[in-house]
Amino acid sequence: MPSLTDRRSFLASALSGAALIPAAARAQSQDQSPVPSARNYAGGPPVQYPDPDIIALDKRFQRYIVGNTVIKRHYTGTFWSEGPAWNGVGRFLVWSDIPNNVQMRWREEDNTVSVFRNPSGYSNGNTFDFEGRQLSCEHGGRRVARYEYDGTVTVIADKFEGKRLNSPNDIVVHPDGSIWFTDPMYGILGNYEGFKAQSELKTAVYRVDSKTRQIEKVADQPDMPNGICFSPDYKKVYVADTGNARQIWVYDLDGKALRNVKRFAQLSVPVTRAFTAADGMRCDTDGNLWCGALPGVQVLTPNAELIGMIRLPENCANVCFGGTKRNRLFMAASQSLYSVYVDTQGAHIT
């Protein structure tokens, strides 16, 4: 059996593309273009380590790459995958297929996928609260719903000041029990991801007290607020704007209020420099922001520096950290669900 020192040396060589890896593979792994490598996710030849589609754009990203792991596709067949959320007790991942009006479930223990909830209210974003209850943003009912242990459904929010919400999109929970969600108009723009309807409210970000269900508008500056994420210490809130601004905003969290809004980042596709936008986002324990954005996932430091990317053959809408150690990045991408192990952990419960 090789010693621990030998093993570490081998992995270090794998990461740096040393002599253990053929020159062609090394050249491919250093390719920073947005075009993913030619690989067959449907059971083709194995991918040689390190995975050529996990790219360090800055040496600081090297520490997060696991040299002897690859991107895995767990399922394909959805119309538009969204809202991955990890259930630590059940050891499963739930995600939404919005147009098909279902939620899907991947089980860690046996790597199987099944329909989890049908119909799902054309759900988009999902999460679990600190009591293990699932929360979903439902386009169909233009509401945020909580699924209780006894099978009943609690409506957390569907109106603000007597007017119907647009189509709640992404959702996170705070340790104080509050529920935060974004409300753009995507679910009412047509009949594909919900039901076409007129908007009654300006797009906004909301906070709901989980006990009293009192709803407060905390921001209405983003044009189309989409993904939402807390920093690891819950002192900042990131909001992805997929409207005309196409950028990520960051706010200081002052108790229950958002203050001092700033532009955090405006993303572009590496090499081509074409503008793109982040959809869903999650932070790791170091405060890096992992964003669903072309060419798959883009990774930004807390100072908004792009340090890495994960190339996928499909547009990635949203991500979350999961697995037993929260060191597995799940990526809901168009027609499929992917994951990859990374050398960091998710900062929050899901």
Beta strands, then each sheet from edge to edge (+ up, - down):
strand 1: 54-56
strand 2: 72-76
strand 3: 81-87
strand 4: 92-97
strand 5: 102-107
strand 6: 112-117
strand 7: 123-128
strand 8: 134-138
strand 9: 143-147
strand 10: 153-157
strand 11: 159-160
strand 12: 163-164
strand 13: 171-173
strand 14: 179-183
strand 15: 204-208
strand 16: 215-219
strand 17: 225-230
strand 18: 236-241
strand 19: 247-254
strand 20: 257-265
strand 21: 281-283
strand 22: 289-293
strand 23: 296-300
strand 24: 306-311
strand 25: 316-322
strand 26: 328-333
strand 27: 336-341
sheet 1: 1+ 24- 23+ 22- 21+
sheet 2: 2+ 27- 26+ 25-
sheet 3: 3+ 4- 5+ 6-
sheet 4: 7+ 8- 9+ 10-
sheet 5: 11+ 12-
sheet 6: 13+ 14- 15+ 16-
sheet 7: 17+ 18- 19+ 20-
end
